[in-house]
Amino acid sequence: MKKRTWFAVVGLFLGALSLLVPVRAALAQREGEEAGLAFLGAFMMVFFVIFIALYVYMALALSTIAKKTNTENAWLAWIPIINIILMLNIAKKPLWWIILFFIPLVNIVILIIVWMAIAEARGKPNWWGILMIVPFVNLIVPGYLAWAD
């Protein structure tokens, strides 16, 4: 890591920590609860950082896939829920399918179908879309489809 980048990371961490210390003291009702609140705050901070990292990764991958398939408005990958429209455009599926993404259990099937079509649009075998239901493998598939030749 470059020296400036390292300082930026440390500064971000210390800034977030300086915000959490007064909150911990304000939320603590009794002496025994302070440790529990500190643990909860640390857990939520780690969860938030992991969530943001995964969101940025998925948005970058979807944006790259859109650019490589010559789909318009690749920037839609960064907007939650609207990025489904971009996925449907890449997969060449009708836009009314966005409704199907909000129906429980149906959304799993539609997600697989859309990712299979996205894999085909990238020139890869469509079984890569089926892998999106496998935990942890579904983190690899968008990256492979985005950055593989």
N, C-alpha and C positions, 0 to 999 in steps of 0.2 A: 504494500500500500504506500502511496505517496505520503510525504510528511504532512501536507496540508489536509489530505483526506483523513488521516488519522486524527488530526486535531479537530476536524469537523465532527467526527464520530464521537470523540470524547466530549466535546462541547455540547453536542445534542444530548448525550447521556446525562451529563451533569445538569443541564437545563431541565430535563424531565425529572431528575431526582430532586432538584430544588423545588419543583412544583408539588411533588408527592409528599415531602416531609411535613409541610404545614397541614396538608389534608389529613395525613395520618394522625397528627396530634388533635386536630379538630374533631375527627370522627371517633376517637378513643373515648369511651365512656368510663371505663374503669381500667385499673392497672393491668389486669389479667387479659384484657381484650386487645391490648396494643400489639401483641405478637401475632394474633390472628388477623388483625387488620393489615399489618405489615405484609404478612404472607399473601393475603388476598390482593393487596395492591401490586405486589411483585408478580403474582400469577397473572393478573389482568394485563400488566404491562408487557410481559413476555407473550401472552396470547395476542395482544394488539399488534406487536411487532411482527409476529409470524403471519398474522392475517394480512397485514399491509404488504409484506414480502410476497406472499402467494398471489395477492391481487395484482401487484405490479407485474409479476411473472406471467400470469394468465393474460393480462392486457397487452403486454409486449408480444407474447406469442400470437394472440389473435390478430393484432395489428400487423405483424409480419406476414402472417398467412394471408391477410386481406391484400397486402401490397404485392405478394408473390402471385396471387390469383387475379390481379388487376381489378379488384373490387373497389368501387368508389367509397369514400368516407371511412377510411381505415381508422380515423380518430374516434369513431364510435365505440371502439373496443374499450375505451377508458371510462365510459359512462355506464353505471350499473343498470341492468334491465334493458337498456337500449342496445347493449352489446349483443343481445339475442337477435335483434334485427340484422346486425352485421353478420352473425353466424348464418342466419337464414339466407341472406344475400350471397354469401360465399357458397353455401350448399345448393343455391338455386331452388329453394323451396318457397312456397307462397307465404306472404307475410301474415296471413291469418293464423298460421301455425303458432304464433306467439301466444295465443290463448291456450294452446295445449301445454305450454311450458308451466302454466299455473294450476294444472289439474294434477293432484297427487297420483302417483304411480304411472299415469299416462306420460308425465314429464320425463320419466326415466327412459321409456321406450322412444319418445321423440328425440331426446338428447342423443341416444345411440344412433338413431337414423340420421340425424343432422351431422354428427361427427363422422359417420361413415361417408356421407356425401362430401364433407370437407376433405377427408382423406383422399377420396377419388378426385376432387378438384385439384389437389396437390400432386396427383399422379402416384399415389401410394395405394396399397391394397386396402379395401374397405374394412377389413377385419380390425384395422387400427381403431376404428370407431367403437367397436365392441369392447375394446380394452378400457374404455372410459368408465365402465362400471366396476373395474377392479381397483380397490383402494391402493393408494400410493403409485400404482402404474398410471392412474389418470393424471398424475402430475408430470409424467414423462411424455405422454402422447402429444400434448399441444407443443411442447418444445421440439419434439422430433419432427412433427409436421411443419413447424415454422422454420427450423434452422437446418434441416437435412437437405441434401441436394435433391 
